[in-house]
Amino acid sequence: MRLTHACVITDDVATPRKFYETVLRMPPSRAHDDYVEFDTPSGAALSIYSRTKLEPYAPGATQPGSNRAVMLEFEVNDVDAEYSRLRALPIDWVKTPSTQPWGNRSIYLRDTDGNLVNLYTRVPAEKEKTTR
């Protein structure tokens, strides 16, 4: 079994589309008014889907903007460079760059629907000791 993608359900596809285009630095691989998909180098995808299109298939199953329990994580080459690039934007920052005990250097932010996003870089063991 393998995870193929994560899907963010929203009432406004255009706003998170622009957010993820900026954060991920890539255009979507598929885009319609009610669905957008970003293919990542790992093979997994992130999609954004309109709640009004999902509702007929699963009535009442989703509530956009209400999630506080799932985090979308993206490995980047240099998390500090990403923070420098993005910090001037109107982003809801949760955690500025810091090195976690498990060895990732991370920034946490929220997307336009309030979903938690982690951009991280794996830190070599030698460097980990000096960046805490």
VMD Tcl script that builds the backbone (N, CA, C; Angstrom):
set m [mol new atoms 396]
animate dup $m
set s [atomselect $m all]
$s set {name element resname resid chain x y z} {
  {N N MET 1 A 0.844 -1.175 0.000}
  {CA C MET 1 A 0.000 0.000 0.000}
  {C C MET 1 A 0.891 1.241 0.000}
  {N N ARG 2 A 0.469 2.275 -0.751}
  {CA C ARG 2 A 1.221 3.528 -0.735}
  {C C ARG 2 A 0.253 4.698 -0.806}
  {N N LEU 3 A 0.611 5.774 -0.147}
  {CA C LEU 3 A -0.189 6.979 -0.197}
  {C C LEU 3 A 0.041 7.641 -1.543}
  {N N THR 4 A -1.022 7.933 -2.267}
  {CA C THR 4 A -0.886 8.522 -3.592}
  {C C THR 4 A -1.045 10.037 -3.587}
  {N N HIS 5 A -1.944 10.536 -2.733}
  {CA C HIS 5 A -2.065 11.979 -2.623}
  {C C HIS 5 A -2.949 12.380 -1.452}
  {N N ALA 6 A -2.876 13.657 -1.133}
  {CA C ALA 6 A -3.746 14.256 -0.125}
  {C C ALA 6 A -4.644 15.251 -0.841}
  {N N CYS 7 A -5.879 15.372 -0.389}
  {CA C CYS 7 A -6.846 16.263 -1.025}
  {C C CYS 7 A -7.396 17.239 0.011}
  {N N VAL 8 A -7.281 18.513 -0.290}
  {CA C VAL 8 A -7.842 19.562 0.549}
  {C C VAL 8 A -9.204 19.927 -0.036}
  {N N ILE 9 A -10.242 19.810 0.768}
  {CA C ILE 9 A -11.591 20.161 0.348}
  {C C ILE 9 A -11.836 21.607 0.780}
  {N N THR 10 A -12.360 22.413 -0.134}
  {CA C THR 10 A -12.513 23.837 0.147}
  {C C THR 10 A -13.759 24.401 -0.524}
  {N N ASP 11 A -14.204 25.536 -0.022}
  {CA C ASP 11 A -15.307 26.248 -0.662}
  {C C ASP 11 A -14.809 27.197 -1.743}
  {N N ASP 12 A -13.481 27.406 -1.817}
  {CA C ASP 12 A -12.894 28.373 -2.746}
  {C C ASP 12 A -11.597 27.795 -3.303}
  {N N VAL 13 A -11.651 27.127 -4.427}
  {CA C VAL 13 A -10.486 26.462 -5.014}
  {C C VAL 13 A -9.406 27.459 -5.438}
  {N N ALA 14 A -9.790 28.619 -5.943}
  {CA C ALA 14 A -8.819 29.577 -6.481}
  {C C ALA 14 A -7.839 30.098 -5.437}
  {N N THR 15 A -8.303 30.368 -4.221}
  {CA C THR 15 A -7.422 30.947 -3.200}
  {C C THR 15 A -6.353 29.959 -2.739}
  {N N PRO 16 A -6.695 28.724 -2.338}
  {CA C PRO 16 A -5.618 27.800 -1.982}
  {C C PRO 16 A -4.748 27.413 -3.180}
  {N N ARG 17 A -5.325 27.427 -4.392}
  {CA C ARG 17 A -4.508 27.152 -5.583}
  {C C ARG 17 A -3.363 28.148 -5.667}
  {N N LYS 18 A -3.673 29.427 -5.532}
  {CA C LYS 18 A -2.634 30.461 -5.597}
  {C C LYS 18 A -1.625 30.289 -4.466}
  {N N PHE 19 A -2.110 29.989 -3.266}
  {CA C PHE 19 A -1.236 29.756 -2.112}
  {C C PHE 19 A -0.241 28.630 -2.403}
  {N N TYR 20 A -0.734 27.479 -2.847}
  {CA C TYR 20 A 0.153 26.340 -3.085}
  {C C TYR 20 A 1.045 26.543 -4.307}
  {N N GLU 21 A 0.598 27.257 -5.313}
  {CA C GLU 21 A 1.485 27.600 -6.433}
  {C C GLU 21 A 2.682 28.398 -5.922}
  {N N THR 22 A 2.440 29.330 -5.000}
  {CA C THR 22 A 3.510 30.147 -4.437}
  {C C THR 22 A 4.416 29.340 -3.525}
  {N N VAL 23 A 3.829 28.610 -2.589}
  {CA C VAL 23 A 4.627 27.848 -1.621}
  {C C VAL 23 A 5.407 26.733 -2.304}
  {N N LEU 24 A 4.770 25.978 -3.180}
  {CA C LEU 24 A 5.434 24.844 -3.835}
  {C C LEU 24 A 6.286 25.247 -5.031}
  {N N ARG 25 A 6.127 26.474 -5.512}
  {CA C ARG 25 A 6.852 26.977 -6.678}
  {C C ARG 25 A 6.636 26.107 -7.909}
  {N N MET 26 A 5.377 25.768 -8.141}
  {CA C MET 26 A 5.057 24.971 -9.328}
  {C C MET 26 A 3.614 25.224 -9.730}
  {N N PRO 27 A 3.360 25.120 -11.010}
  {CA C PRO 27 A 1.971 25.212 -11.451}
  {C C PRO 27 A 1.289 23.858 -11.224}
  {N N PRO 28 A -0.018 23.850 -11.172}
  {CA C PRO 28 A -0.707 22.561 -11.062}
  {C C PRO 28 A -0.531 21.736 -12.333}
  {N N SER 29 A -0.549 20.431 -12.175}
  {CA C SER 29 A -0.467 19.538 -13.335}
  {C C SER 29 A -1.841 19.362 -13.983}
  {N N ARG 30 A -2.891 19.538 -13.194}
  {CA C ARG 30 A -4.265 19.503 -13.684}
  {C C ARG 30 A -5.002 20.652 -13.014}
  {N N ALA 31 A -5.813 21.360 -13.775}
  {CA C ALA 31 A -6.528 22.491 -13.183}
  {C C ALA 31 A -7.861 22.721 -13.878}
  {N N HIS 32 A -8.887 22.786 -13.074}
  {CA C HIS 32 A -10.236 23.131 -13.509}
  {C C HIS 32 A -10.789 24.099 -12.466}
  {N N ASP 33 A -11.928 24.667 -12.712}
  {CA C ASP 33 A -12.517 25.588 -11.735}
  {C C ASP 33 A -12.767 24.923 -10.385}
  {N N ASP 34 A -13.086 23.626 -10.401}
  {CA C ASP 34 A -13.454 22.942 -9.160}
  {C C ASP 34 A -12.429 21.909 -8.680}
  {N N TYR 35 A -11.302 21.775 -9.381}
  {CA C TYR 35 A -10.288 20.781 -8.993}
  {C C TYR 35 A -8.915 21.209 -9.507}
  {N N VAL 36 A -7.930 21.097 -8.628}
  {CA C VAL 36 A -6.541 21.409 -8.976}
  {C C VAL 36 A -5.673 20.317 -8.390}
  {N N GLU 37 A -4.636 19.921 -9.127}
  {CA C GLU 37 A -3.731 18.882 -8.628}
  {C C GLU 37 A -2.288 19.277 -8.888}
  {N N PHE 38 A -1.461 19.102 -7.870}
  {CA C PHE 38 A -0.023 19.356 -7.971}
  {C C PHE 38 A 0.701 18.022 -7.841}
  {N N ASP 39 A 1.473 17.648 -8.857}
  {CA C ASP 39 A 2.288 16.430 -8.786}
  {C C ASP 39 A 3.630 16.795 -8.166}
  {N N THR 40 A 4.068 16.016 -7.192}
  {CA C THR 40 A 5.349 16.293 -6.555}
  {C C THR 40 A 6.402 15.306 -7.055}
  {N N PRO 41 A 7.672 15.650 -6.905}
  {CA C PRO 41 A 8.734 14.753 -7.369}
  {C C PRO 41 A 8.704 13.373 -6.710}
  {N N SER 42 A 8.111 13.262 -5.527}
  {CA C SER 42 A 8.053 11.964 -4.841}
  {C C SER 42 A 7.035 11.019 -5.471}
  {N N GLY 43 A 6.181 11.561 -6.340}
  {CA C GLY 43 A 5.145 10.739 -6.955}
  {C C GLY 43 A 3.779 10.940 -6.321}
  {N N ALA 44 A 3.740 11.482 -5.116}
  {CA C ALA 44 A 2.457 11.783 -4.476}
  {C C ALA 44 A 1.953 13.124 -4.988}
  {N N ALA 45 A 0.662 13.330 -4.889}
  {CA C ALA 45 A 0.071 14.580 -5.369}
  {C C ALA 45 A -0.706 15.255 -4.253}
  {N N LEU 46 A -0.843 16.556 -4.390}
  {CA C LEU 46 A -1.721 17.340 -3.532}
  {C C LEU 46 A -2.832 17.868 -4.422}
  {N N SER 47 A -4.075 17.606 -4.035}
  {CA C SER 47 A -5.185 18.118 -4.826}
  {C C SER 47 A -6.047 19.042 -3.977}
  {N N ILE 48 A -6.737 19.925 -4.654}
  {CA C ILE 48 A -7.668 20.856 -4.033}
  {C C ILE 48 A -8.991 20.647 -4.763}
  {N N TYR 49 A -10.043 20.370 -4.000}
  {CA C TYR 49 A -11.324 19.990 -4.604}
  {C C TYR 49 A -12.453 20.811 -3.996}
  {N N SER 50 A -13.376 21.207 -4.810}
  {CA C SER 50 A -14.516 21.997 -4.380}
  {C C SER 50 A -15.506 21.155 -3.571}
  {N N ARG 51 A -15.875 21.667 -2.414}
  {CA C ARG 51 A -16.842 20.964 -1.571}
  {C C ARG 51 A -18.177 20.787 -2.298}
  {N N THR 52 A -18.585 21.759 -3.100}
  {CA C THR 52 A -19.869 21.631 -3.797}
  {C C THR 52 A -19.865 20.476 -4.795}
  {N N LYS 53 A -18.701 20.138 -5.332}
  {CA C LYS 53 A -18.610 18.992 -6.259}
  {C C LYS 53 A -18.552 17.670 -5.501}
  {N N LEU 54 A -17.962 17.661 -4.304}
  {CA C LEU 54 A -17.882 16.445 -3.497}
  {C C LEU 54 A -19.206 16.137 -2.797}
  {N N GLU 55 A -19.930 17.173 -2.438}
  {CA C GLU 55 A -21.145 17.030 -1.625}
  {C C GLU 55 A -22.147 16.000 -2.165}
  {N N PRO 56 A -22.438 15.939 -3.467}
  {CA C PRO 56 A -23.396 14.923 -3.940}
  {C C PRO 56 A -22.930 13.484 -3.697}
  {N N TYR 57 A -21.634 13.253 -3.628}
  {CA C TYR 57 A -21.100 11.899 -3.444}
  {C C TYR 57 A -20.978 11.508 -1.976}
  {N N ALA 58 A -20.810 12.508 -1.099}
  {CA C ALA 58 A -20.652 12.246 0.332}
  {C C ALA 58 A -21.286 13.407 1.110}
  {N N PRO 59 A -22.619 13.467 1.113}
  {CA C PRO 59 A -23.313 14.597 1.748}
  {C C PRO 59 A -22.895 14.805 3.206}
  {N N GLY 60 A -22.499 16.048 3.511}
  {CA C GLY 60 A -22.145 16.413 4.882}
  {C C GLY 60 A -20.818 15.880 5.392}
  {N N ALA 61 A -20.030 15.264 4.532}
  {CA C ALA 61 A -18.786 14.614 4.974}
  {C C ALA 61 A -17.672 15.593 5.319}
  {N N THR 62 A -17.695 16.789 4.747}
  {CA C THR 62 A -16.583 17.713 4.972}
  {C C THR 62 A -17.075 19.067 5.467}
  {N N GLN 63 A -16.157 19.750 6.157}
  {CA C GLN 63 A -16.374 21.115 6.626}
  {C C GLN 63 A -15.086 21.882 6.381}
  {N N PRO 64 A -14.940 22.527 5.240}
  {CA C PRO 64 A -13.709 23.249 4.946}
  {C C PRO 64 A -13.361 24.260 6.037}
  {N N GLY 65 A -12.053 24.387 6.273}
  {CA C GLY 65 A -11.568 25.353 7.246}
  {C C GLY 65 A -11.698 24.911 8.687}
  {N N SER 66 A -12.090 23.671 8.952}
  {CA C SER 66 A -12.300 23.224 10.330}
  {C C SER 66 A -11.232 22.264 10.829}
  {N N ASN 67 A -10.235 21.951 10.005}
  {CA C ASN 67 A -9.233 20.957 10.376}
  {C C ASN 67 A -8.146 21.536 11.274}
  {N N ARG 68 A -7.859 20.847 12.355}
  {CA C ARG 68 A -6.738 21.203 13.226}
  {C C ARG 68 A -5.980 19.939 13.641}
  {N N ALA 69 A -6.097 18.875 12.835}
  {CA C ALA 69 A -5.497 17.611 13.240}
  {C C ALA 69 A -4.619 16.945 12.187}
  {N N VAL 70 A -4.565 17.476 10.978}
  {CA C VAL 70 A -3.748 16.883 9.918}
  {C C VAL 70 A -2.725 17.912 9.460}
  {N N MET 71 A -1.501 17.443 9.199}
  {CA C MET 71 A -0.457 18.337 8.706}
  {C C MET 71 A 0.027 17.824 7.359}
  {N N LEU 72 A 0.113 18.722 6.369}
  {CA C LEU 72 A 0.690 18.395 5.070}
  {C C LEU 72 A 2.169 18.722 5.148}
  {N N GLU 73 A 3.033 17.785 4.778}
  {CA C GLU 73 A 4.466 17.983 4.921}
  {C C GLU 73 A 5.164 17.880 3.573}
  {N N PHE 74 A 6.069 18.836 3.335}
  {CA C PHE 74 A 6.828 18.883 2.091}
  {C C PHE 74 A 8.309 19.025 2.424}
  {N N GLU 75 A 9.120 18.108 1.920}
  {CA C GLU 75 A 10.565 18.221 2.082}
  {C C GLU 75 A 11.089 19.212 1.047}
  {N N VAL 76 A 11.904 20.168 1.498}
  {CA C VAL 76 A 12.487 21.192 0.632}
  {C C VAL 76 A 14.005 21.147 0.764}
  {N N ASN 77 A 14.715 21.745 -0.202}
  {CA C ASN 77 A 16.182 21.730 -0.160}
  {C C ASN 77 A 16.756 22.549 0.985}
  {N N ASP 78 A 16.166 23.712 1.270}
  {CA C ASP 78 A 16.699 24.613 2.293}
  {C C ASP 78 A 15.533 25.344 2.950}
  {N N VAL 79 A 15.122 24.888 4.106}
  {CA C VAL 79 A 13.965 25.465 4.772}
  {C C VAL 79 A 14.197 26.925 5.157}
  {N N ASP 80 A 15.418 27.290 5.510}
  {CA C ASP 80 A 15.691 28.686 5.867}
  {C C ASP 80 A 15.539 29.602 4.654}
  {N N ALA 81 A 15.956 29.140 3.490}
  {CA C ALA 81 A 15.783 29.920 2.263}
  {C C ALA 81 A 14.294 30.053 1.929}
  {N N GLU 82 A 13.527 28.992 2.141}
  {CA C GLU 82 A 12.080 29.052 1.895}
  {C C GLU 82 A 11.420 30.046 2.842}
  {N N TYR 83 A 11.840 30.049 4.098}
  {CA C TYR 83 A 11.280 31.002 5.053}
  {C C TYR 83 A 11.607 32.436 4.624}
  {N N SER 84 A 12.830 32.667 4.203}
  {CA C SER 84 A 13.216 34.003 3.725}
  {C C SER 84 A 12.376 34.423 2.523}
  {N N ARG 85 A 12.120 33.491 1.633}
  {CA C ARG 85 A 11.339 33.778 0.430}
  {C C ARG 85 A 9.878 34.079 0.762}
  {N N LEU 86 A 9.310 33.362 1.715}
  {CA C LEU 86 A 7.877 33.437 1.985}
  {C C LEU 86 A 7.483 34.380 3.122}
  {N N ARG 87 A 8.403 34.747 3.983}
  {CA C ARG 87 A 8.006 35.446 5.210}
  {C C ARG 87 A 7.374 36.818 4.994}
  {N N ALA 88 A 7.609 37.460 3.880}
  {CA C ALA 88 A 6.985 38.762 3.623}
  {C C ALA 88 A 5.540 38.628 3.134}
  {N N LEU 89 A 5.124 37.420 2.799}
  {CA C LEU 89 A 3.762 37.193 2.302}
  {C C LEU 89 A 2.771 37.133 3.471}
  {N N PRO 90 A 1.512 37.393 3.211}
  {CA C PRO 90 A 0.513 37.333 4.288}
  {C C PRO 90 A 0.162 35.888 4.632}
  {N N ILE 91 A 1.074 35.237 5.322}
  {CA C ILE 91 A 0.923 33.830 5.696}
  {C C ILE 91 A 0.749 33.751 7.205}
  {N N ASP 92 A -0.092 32.844 7.651}
  {CA C ASP 92 A -0.293 32.589 9.074}
  {C C ASP 92 A 0.825 31.651 9.538}
  {N N TRP 93 A 1.862 32.241 10.139}
  {CA C TRP 93 A 3.020 31.469 10.599}
  {C C TRP 93 A 2.726 30.847 11.956}
  {N N VAL 94 A 3.000 29.563 12.083}
  {CA C VAL 94 A 2.799 28.840 13.330}
  {C C VAL 94 A 4.132 28.664 14.047}
  {N N LYS 95 A 5.185 28.380 13.286}
  {CA C LYS 95 A 6.510 28.131 13.867}
  {C C LYS 95 A 7.567 28.597 12.880}
  {N N THR 96 A 8.450 29.462 13.338}
  {CA C THR 96 A 9.561 29.918 12.505}
  {C C THR 96 A 10.617 28.815 12.440}
  {N N PRO 97 A 11.649 28.945 11.594}
  {CA C PRO 97 A 12.617 27.860 11.435}
  {C C PRO 97 A 13.230 27.395 12.758}
  {N N SER 98 A 13.187 26.102 12.961}
  {CA C SER 98 A 13.793 25.485 14.143}
  {C C SER 98 A 14.112 24.033 13.817}
  {N N THR 99 A 15.075 23.501 14.528}
  {CA C THR 99 A 15.467 22.102 14.321}
  {C C THR 99 A 14.754 21.240 15.360}
  {N N GLN 100 A 14.067 20.239 14.869}
  {CA C GLN 100 A 13.277 19.351 15.719}
  {C C GLN 100 A 14.178 18.268 16.319}
  {N N PRO 101 A 13.773 17.675 17.446}
  {CA C PRO 101 A 14.589 16.628 18.075}
  {C C PRO 101 A 14.848 15.424 17.167}
  {N N TRP 102 A 13.973 15.176 16.197}
  {CA C TRP 102 A 14.142 14.027 15.301}
  {C C TRP 102 A 15.008 14.356 14.098}
  {N N GLY 103 A 15.540 15.585 14.018}
  {CA C GLY 103 A 16.525 15.912 12.999}
  {C C GLY 103 A 16.040 16.665 11.781}
  {N N ASN 104 A 14.814 17.134 11.780}
  {CA C ASN 104 A 14.346 17.960 10.662}
  {C C ASN 104 A 14.367 19.425 11.073}
  {N N ARG 105 A 14.770 20.276 10.151}
  {CA C ARG 105 A 14.652 21.717 10.353}
  {C C ARG 105 A 13.355 22.115 9.658}
  {N N SER 106 A 12.436 22.759 10.386}
  {CA C SER 106 A 11.070 22.954 9.910}
  {C C SER 106 A 10.572 24.375 10.077}
  {N N ILE 107 A 9.597 24.724 9.236}
  {CA C ILE 107 A 8.725 25.865 9.468}
  {C C ILE 107 A 7.294 25.352 9.339}
  {N N TYR 108 A 6.436 25.840 10.224}
  {CA C TYR 108 A 5.028 25.474 10.186}
  {C C TYR 108 A 4.231 26.714 9.813}
  {N N LEU 109 A 3.272 26.544 8.913}
  {CA C LEU 109 A 2.396 27.621 8.500}
  {C C LEU 109 A 1.019 27.054 8.226}
  {N N ARG 110 A 0.048 27.940 8.072}
  {CA C ARG 110 A -1.303 27.489 7.734}
  {C C ARG 110 A -1.631 27.942 6.311}
  {N N ASP 111 A -2.304 27.067 5.570}
  {CA C ASP 111 A -2.756 27.470 4.240}
  {C C ASP 111 A -3.977 28.372 4.381}
  {N N THR 112 A -4.559 28.767 3.286}
  {CA C THR 112 A -5.651 29.742 3.308}
  {C C THR 112 A -6.943 29.205 3.922}
  {N N ASP 113 A -7.043 27.889 4.103}
  {CA C ASP 113 A -8.195 27.302 4.796}
  {C C ASP 113 A -7.853 26.914 6.234}
  {N N GLY 114 A -6.632 27.226 6.682}
  {CA C GLY 114 A -6.230 26.933 8.056}
  {C C GLY 114 A -5.568 25.587 8.255}
  {N N ASN 115 A -5.319 24.839 7.177}
  {CA C ASN 115 A -4.648 23.545 7.302}
  {C C ASN 115 A -3.175 23.755 7.630}
  {N N LEU 116 A -2.638 22.939 8.517}
  {CA C LEU 116 A -1.244 23.044 8.928}
  {C C LEU 116 A -0.327 22.471 7.851}
  {N N VAL 117 A 0.724 23.232 7.512}
  {CA C VAL 117 A 1.697 22.836 6.493}
  {C C VAL 117 A 3.076 22.901 7.125}
  {N N ASN 118 A 3.869 21.858 6.919}
  {CA C ASN 118 A 5.243 21.798 7.408}
  {C C ASN 118 A 6.173 21.741 6.205}
  {N N LEU 119 A 7.053 22.711 6.084}
  {CA C LEU 119 A 8.140 22.647 5.109}
  {C C LEU 119 A 9.380 22.288 5.911}
  {N N TYR 120 A 10.112 21.258 5.485}
  {CA C TYR 120 A 11.247 20.820 6.289}
  {C C TYR 120 A 12.418 20.391 5.424}
  {N N THR 121 A 13.584 20.432 6.051}
  {CA C THR 121 A 14.823 19.942 5.465}
  {C C THR 121 A 15.430 18.972 6.460}
  {N N ARG 122 A 15.874 17.834 5.984}
  {CA C ARG 122 A 16.573 16.900 6.879}
  {C C ARG 122 A 17.948 17.475 7.191}
  {N N VAL 123 A 18.318 17.415 8.452}
  {CA C VAL 123 A 19.589 17.984 8.895}
  {C C VAL 123 A 20.556 16.844 9.197}
  {N N PRO 124 A 21.787 16.895 8.627}
  {CA C PRO 124 A 22.774 15.865 8.962}
  {C C PRO 124 A 23.056 15.861 10.471}
  {N N ALA 125 A 23.338 14.702 11.048}
  {CA C ALA 125 A 23.521 14.548 12.493}
  {C C ALA 125 A 24.543 15.530 13.065}
  {N N GLU 126 A 25.652 15.786 12.372}
  {CA C GLU 126 A 26.681 16.693 12.883}
  {C C GLU 126 A 26.140 18.118 12.994}
  {N N LYS 127 A 25.397 18.554 11.990}
  {CA C LYS 127 A 24.851 19.911 11.953}
  {C C LYS 127 A 23.703 20.055 12.959}
  {N N GLU 128 A 22.972 18.980 13.191}
  {CA C GLU 128 A 21.830 18.997 14.095}
  {C C GLU 128 A 22.238 19.485 15.479}
  {N N LYS 129 A 23.406 19.061 15.957}
  {CA C LYS 129 A 23.855 19.427 17.289}
  {C C LYS 129 A 24.130 20.910 17.411}
  {N N THR 130 A 24.514 21.565 16.316}
  {CA C THR 130 A 24.889 22.990 16.375}
  {C C THR 130 A 23.729 23.931 16.059}
  {N N THR 131 A 22.585 23.426 15.584}
  {CA C THR 131 A 21.488 24.315 15.204}
  {C C THR 131 A 20.329 24.314 16.186}
  {N N ARG 132 A 20.419 23.566 17.248}
  {CA C ARG 132 A 19.331 23.522 18.226}
  {C C ARG 132 A 19.305 24.745 19.093}
}
mol reanalyze $m
mol bondsrecalc $m
mol representation Tube
mol addrep $m
